[in-house]
Amino acid sequence: MGRYYRGDIEGKFAFAVQSSCDASFFGIDECEPHYIEYYADEDHMKGIDEGLKECVRQMKGNYKKIKKFFKLGGGYNDEILSEAIGVEVEEVKELLEWYFRYELGKQILDCVKKNGYCSFEAEL
């Protein structure tokens, strides 16, 4: 079972490392019933851009290694990912949190650039 977000963008939150309210990090608006409803438009571009830059900073140069790892597909655990990207096991969860947050932020940014807005809901 997973938690999804859907609307103008769609995807699945990373299990055990990504919160359903992760899009709040980018300064966009939320409403909360059983879902968090998000809406971003061109007025949010600065917050989205700043959030993406912070994600990159927090990943400490590991973004491309993590992305390459996940493109290969298959299962993983902290030890496997740690070895594959060359970081300590204790760093993996935090890096993944920033990685999946960045991926969400990129989807939001691309959607706003394409449509002028981005609206979606996230399961709680």
Secondary structure, 3 states (H helix, E strand, C coil): CCCEEEECCCEECCCCCCCCCHHHHHCCEEECCCEEEEEEEHHHHHHHHHHHHHHHHHCCCCHHHHHHHHHCCCCCCHHHHHHHHCCCHHHHHHHHHHHHHHHHHHHHHHHHHHHCEEEEEEEC
